[in-house]
Amino acid sequence: MSDNKFLLKGILTFSILSLLIAYFIQYILGHKPCNLCLIERIPYLSTVILISLIFTIRRFEMLFSTIILIFFIFGGIISFYHVGIEQGFFNESLVCNLENSGENLSKEKLLKQLGNTPISCKEVTFRFLGLSLATINTIISIILSGIMIKIIKNYGQNK
């Protein structure tokens, strides 16, 4: 169990850092995220909440760990799909769909809409070591899923 606590503390710390970096890139560096980028933050936020619950209530560790695993698998699938959109393998989905309206707009409405235009999921606005954040997130989600599988197996061996 102590091995699990160490791994969970590491994942908790990593998840908090990941969210802080995402917000730093968004608000300090000024890179607007697309809709998929925002969705890709959900597993990290959920992980922070669920691991905090594991350490606070000290019950349902295996259940919460399984839910975290599901979130990281979901995050990996979404990130992989996002990379596919960036590379042109997949079309943008309804989640990424830029709001195209056929109605006639006044100059004021048009200017306001231009300021609020969502970022295309195809557009890579930030790279680290030559990789898009979606690519990095895909790799990280796979690694974290593997660690969560190890944690869940450890719970099974301790009972």
C-alpha positions as semicolon CSV with decimal commas, in nm:
position;residue;x (nm);y (nm);z (nm)
1;M;0,000;0,000;0,000
2;S;0,287;0,240;0,071
3;D;0,406;0,190;-0,288
4;N;0,057;0,291;-0,403
5;K;0,058;0,599;-0,181
6;F;0,392;0,705;-0,327
7;L;0,264;0,654;-0,684
8;L;-0,064;0,833;-0,610
9;K;0,120;1,129;-0,456
10;G;0,337;1,144;-0,767
11;I;0,035;1,138;-0,998
12;L;-0,140;1,400;-0,782
13;T;0,164;1,629;-0,800
14;F;0,203;1,569;-1,173
15;S;-0,167;1,643;-1,235
16;I;-0,152;1,969;-1,040
17;L;0,163;2,072;-1,229
18;S;0,001;1,981;-1,563
19;L;-0,298;2,201;-1,489
20;L;-0,077;2,487;-1,370
21;I;0,133;2,463;-1,688
22;A;-0,181;2,459;-1,905
23;Y;-0,315;2,770;-1,732
24;F;0,027;2,938;-1,754
25;I;0,041;2,875;-2,129
26;Q;-0,316;3,000;-2,166
27;Y;-0,322;3,306;-1,942
28;I;0,040;3,418;-1,912
29;L;0,177;3,325;-2,255
30;G;-0,154;3,404;-2,426
31;H;-0,205;3,083;-2,626
32;K;-0,580;3,019;-2,651
33;P;-0,677;2,651;-2,618
34;C;-0,918;2,483;-2,856
35;N;-1,221;2,293;-2,727
36;L;-1,038;1,958;-2,731
37;C;-0,750;2,110;-2,532
38;L;-1,001;2,210;-2,265
39;I;-1,155;1,861;-2,263
40;E;-0,807;1,709;-2,226
41;R;-0,775;1,885;-1,889
42;I;-1,068;1,690;-1,741
43;P;-0,866;1,377;-1,646
44;Y;-0,612;1,588;-1,456
45;L;-0,876;1,784;-1,265
46;S;-1,068;1,464;-1,188
47;T;-0,747;1,300;-1,071
48;V;-0,671;1,584;-0,831
49;I;-1,019;1,551;-0,682
50;L;-1,024;1,170;-0,662
51;I;-0,672;1,127;-0,522
52;S;-0,749;1,399;-0,266
53;L;-1,055;1,194;-0,168
54;I;-0,843;0,877;-0,143
55;F;-0,609;1,048;0,104
56;T;-0,889;1,226;0,290
57;I;-1,151;0,955;0,344
58;R;-0,914;0,656;0,318
59;R;-1,184;0,438;0,165
60;F;-1,280;0,325;-0,184
61;E;-0,917;0,343;-0,301
62;M;-0,962;0,073;-0,565
63;L;-1,287;0,226;-0,694
64;F;-1,139;0,575;-0,719
65;S;-0,822;0,438;-0,878
66;T;-1,030;0,255;-1,138
67;I;-1,221;0,575;-1,216
68;I;-0,890;0,761;-1,253
69;L;-0,769;0,489;-1,492
70;I;-1,085;0,533;-1,699
71;F;-1,029;0,909;-1,709
72;F;-0,669;0,865;-1,829
73;I;-0,777;0,616;-2,096
74;F;-1,043;0,866;-2,204
75;G;-0,778;1,141;-2,204
76;G;-0,545;0,929;-2,414
77;I;-0,816;0,858;-2,671
78;I;-0,917;1,225;-2,693
79;S;-0,553;1,335;-2,718
80;F;-0,480;1,076;-2,989
81;Y;-0,786;1,197;-3,181
82;H;-0,665;1,556;-3,137
83;V;-0,322;1,465;-3,278
84;G;-0,500;1,302;-3,572
85;I;-0,690;1,625;-3,637
86;E;-0,368;1,828;-3,614
87;Q;-0,198;1,595;-3,863
88;G;-0,497;1,593;-4,098
89;F;-0,585;1,224;-4,045
90;F;-0,929;1,308;-3,902
91;N;-1,179;1,584;-3,972
92;E;-1,266;1,828;-3,699
93;S;-1,562;1,705;-3,496
94;L;-1,864;1,892;-3,370
95;V;-1,664;1,965;-3,055
96;C;-1,412;2,157;-3,266
97;N;-1,666;2,307;-3,503
98;L;-1,615;2,676;-3,544
99;E;-1,946;2,856;-3,516
100;N;-2,043;2,944;-3,869
101;S;-2,365;3,135;-3,873
102;G;-2,562;3,209;-4,187
103;E;-2,742;3,506;-4,035
104;N;-2,663;3,864;-4,133
105;L;-2,465;4,031;-3,860
106;S;-2,422;4,394;-3,777
107;K;-2,071;4,537;-3,771
108;E;-2,070;4,532;-3,390
109;K;-2,188;4,170;-3,370
110;L;-1,934;4,066;-3,632
111;L;-1,647;4,233;-3,445
112;K;-1,762;4,075;-3,118
113;Q;-1,786;3,732;-3,281
114;L;-1,436;3,769;-3,428
115;G;-1,301;3,832;-3,080
116;N;-1,474;3,521;-2,946
117;T;-1,398;3,286;-3,235
118;P;-1,299;2,944;-3,101
119;I;-0,953;2,817;-3,190
120;S;-0,946;2,543;-3,453
121;C;-0,842;2,201;-3,324
122;K;-0,614;2,172;-3,630
123;E;-0,413;2,472;-3,518
124;V;-0,111;2,396;-3,299
125;T;-0,059;2,713;-3,098
126;F;0,218;2,586;-2,870
127;R;0,496;2,329;-2,910
128;F;0,742;2,186;-2,661
129;L;1,049;2,004;-2,794
130;G;0,885;2,013;-3,136
131;L;0,576;1,825;-3,016
132;S;0,226;1,962;-2,984
133;L;0,073;1,952;-2,639
134;A;-0,184;1,700;-2,769
135;T;0,102;1,467;-2,869
136;I;0,268;1,508;-2,530
137;N;-0,066;1,450;-2,357
138;T;-0,122;1,128;-2,555
139;I;0,213;0,992;-2,436
140;I;0,155;1,104;-2,077
141;S;-0,197;0,956;-2,070
142;I;-0,062;0,617;-2,182
143;I;0,210;0,627;-1,915
144;L;-0,031;0,735;-1,640
145;S;-0,279;0,464;-1,746
146;G;-0,002;0,207;-1,706
147;I;0,085;0,340;-1,360
148;M;-0,282;0,330;-1,259
149;I;-0,305;-0,034;-1,378
150;K;-0,004;-0,112;-1,153
151;I;-0,174;0,062;-0,860
152;I;-0,498;-0,131;-0,914
153;K;-0,306;-0,461;-0,937
154;N;-0,128;-0,374;-0,611
155;Y;-0,466;-0,328;-0,438
156;G;-0,570;-0,672;-0,562
157;Q;-0,251;-0,835;-0,429
158;N;-0,287;-0,678;-0,085
159;K;-0,631;-0,828;-0,021
